[in-house]
């Protein structure tokens, strides 16, 4: 596969939540999630070669996270810290230079965006990043929140739609309209 984007040193590729629990066989699997890995790896390789930052976000929940159904939340137990389900997909081409951002780590607060409570926006601005390229899981949940937060933080934002999958595929058109209304570019 070849990359969809021409990257430069003022770009950051942000791979959202490509974790075992969100891929086939996981606790909260998104259909087609694992199939995104080869295309995402092509983007990672292109970004790396161009000197762009590579960031991988992950849900990193404590055992009794507030988002879990047994605590009154909407989700089954997933992405519990230091479990196989919380690990990145084993074929994802992350190396030691990849910046890993953990979110939703507090017992009593949920976080969907990679920017929510992580300090990521300030870090990217400090590094001179102007554009954030986003892909991953799930398009209608954490990818959605991350795209909108990147725009709110003032970054040019590009969503790689072919490298993102939704929990509810019927939600994709509404998400795309919302992204475009917020000023994000959506590449199919």
C-alpha positions in Angstrom: 0.0 0.0 0.0 1.1 3.5 -0.6 0.4 6.5 1.6 -2.4 8.9 1.0 -0.6 12.0 2.4 2.5 13.9 1.6 3.9 14.6 5.1 6.4 17.2 6.3 8.0 18.1 9.6 5.1 20.4 10.6 2.7 17.4 10.4 1.6 14.9 13.0 0.1 11.6 12.2 -2.3 10.6 15.0 -3.4 7.0 15.0 -6.4 6.7 17.3 -7.0 3.6 19.5 -5.8 0.8 17.3 -6.0 -1.5 20.2 -6.8 -5.2 20.5 -10.1 -4.6 22.2 -11.3 -2.5 19.3 -10.3 -5.0 16.7 -11.9 -8.3 15.7 -12.1 -10.6 18.7 -11.9 -7.8 21.2 -14.3 -6.7 24.0 -15.6 -3.8 21.9 -14.7 -4.8 18.4 -15.3 -2.5 15.4 -15.9 -4.5 12.2 -13.0 -4.1 9.9 -10.7 -2.6 12.5 -7.8 -5.0 12.1 -8.0 -4.6 8.3 -7.0 -1.0 8.6 -3.5 -1.9 9.9 -1.7 -2.3 6.5 -2.9 1.1 5.3 -2.1 2.8 8.6 1.4 1.2 8.5 1.9 2.8 5.0 1.0 6.2 6.5 3.3 5.6 9.5 6.2 4.8 7.1 5.6 7.9 5.0 5.3 10.1 8.0 8.4 8.7 9.6 10.4 9.2 6.3 9.2 12.8 6.1 10.2 13.7 9.6 6.6 14.1 10.8 5.6 13.2 14.4 3.8 9.9 14.9 1.4 9.6 17.8 -0.6 6.7 18.9 -3.5 7.3 21.3 -5.0 4.6 23.5 -7.7 4.0 26.0 -5.9 3.1 29.2 -8.7 2.5 31.7 -8.3 1.5 35.4 -10.1 -1.7 36.3 -13.3 0.0 37.6 -13.5 2.8 35.0 -16.7 4.9 35.1 -17.4 4.2 31.4 -18.0 0.5 32.1 -21.5 -0.9 32.3 -21.1 -2.3 35.8 -20.4 1.3 36.9 -23.3 2.7 35.0 -21.4 3.6 31.8 -22.3 2.8 28.2 -19.5 0.3 27.4 -18.5 -3.2 28.3 -15.1 -3.6 30.1 -12.4 -2.8 27.6 -8.8 -1.5 27.3 -8.0 -2.1 31.0 -4.4 -0.9 31.7 -1.7 -3.5 31.2 -4.0 -6.1 29.6 -3.8 -7.8 26.2 -7.0 -6.0 25.2 -5.4 -2.6 25.9 -2.3 -3.4 23.8 -1.9 -1.9 20.4 -2.7 -4.2 17.5 0.4 -6.5 17.2 0.9 -5.7 13.5 0.8 -1.9 13.9 4.3 -0.5 13.0 4.9 1.5 16.1 8.6 2.0 17.1 10.4 3.6 20.0 10.0 7.0 18.5 6.2 6.8 18.4 4.6 9.1 21.0 2.1 7.2 23.0 -0.8 9.1 24.5 -3.0 7.4 27.2 -6.5 8.7 27.8 -9.3 8.0 30.2 -6.9 7.0 32.9 -8.9 8.4 35.9 -11.5 6.3 37.6 -14.1 9.0 37.6 -13.8 10.7 34.2 -14.1 9.4 30.6 -12.2 10.8 27.7 -12.8 10.2 24.0 -10.4 12.6 22.3 -6.7 12.1 22.3 -6.5 15.8 23.4 -8.8 15.4 26.4 -6.8 15.9 29.6 -3.5 14.7 27.9 -1.7 18.0 27.2 -1.4 16.9 23.6 -2.4 20.2 22.0 0.2 22.2 23.9 2.9 19.6 23.1 2.1 19.7 19.4 2.2 23.5 19.4 5.5 23.5 21.2 6.9 21.2 18.5 5.7 23.5 15.7 3.0 21.2 14.4 0.5 22.9 12.1 -1.5 19.9 10.7 -2.8 16.8 12.4 -3.6 13.8 10.2 -6.0 11.4 11.9 -7.0 7.8 11.4 -8.1 4.8 13.5 -10.9 3.6 15.7 -13.7 4.3 16.0 -14.7 7.0 13.5 -18.0 7.8 15.3 -16.6 7.8 18.8 -12.9 8.5 19.6 -11.8 9.5 16.1 -14.8 11.9 15.9 -13.9 13.5 19.3 -10.2 13.8 18.3 -10.9 15.4 14.9 -13.2 18.0 16.5 -10.7 18.7 19.3 -7.8 19.1 16.9 -9.9 21.7 15.0 -10.8 23.4 18.3 -7.1 23.6 19.2 -6.5 25.4 15.9 -4.7 22.7 13.9 -5.4 22.1 10.2 -7.0 18.7 10.4 -7.2 15.9 7.9 -9.2 12.7 8.5 -8.2 9.6 6.5 -11.7 8.1 6.1 -10.5 4.9 4.4 -8.3 4.2 7.4 -11.0 4.7 10.0 -14.0 2.5 10.8 -17.1 3.2 12.8 -19.0 1.3 15.5 -22.2 2.3 13.7 -21.5 2.6 9.9 -24.8 4.5 9.5 -23.3 7.4 11.6 -20.5 8.0 9.1 -22.3 10.5 6.8 -23.3 12.7 9.8 -19.8 12.5 11.2 -18.3 13.6 7.9 -20.7 16.6 7.7 -19.8 17.5 11.2 -16.0 17.3 10.4 -16.4 19.5 7.3 -18.6 22.0 9.2 -15.8 22.3 11.8 -13.3 23.0 9.0 -11.6 19.6 8.9 -10.6 18.0 5.5 -12.0 14.5 5.0 -10.2 12.3 2.6 -12.2 9.2 1.5 
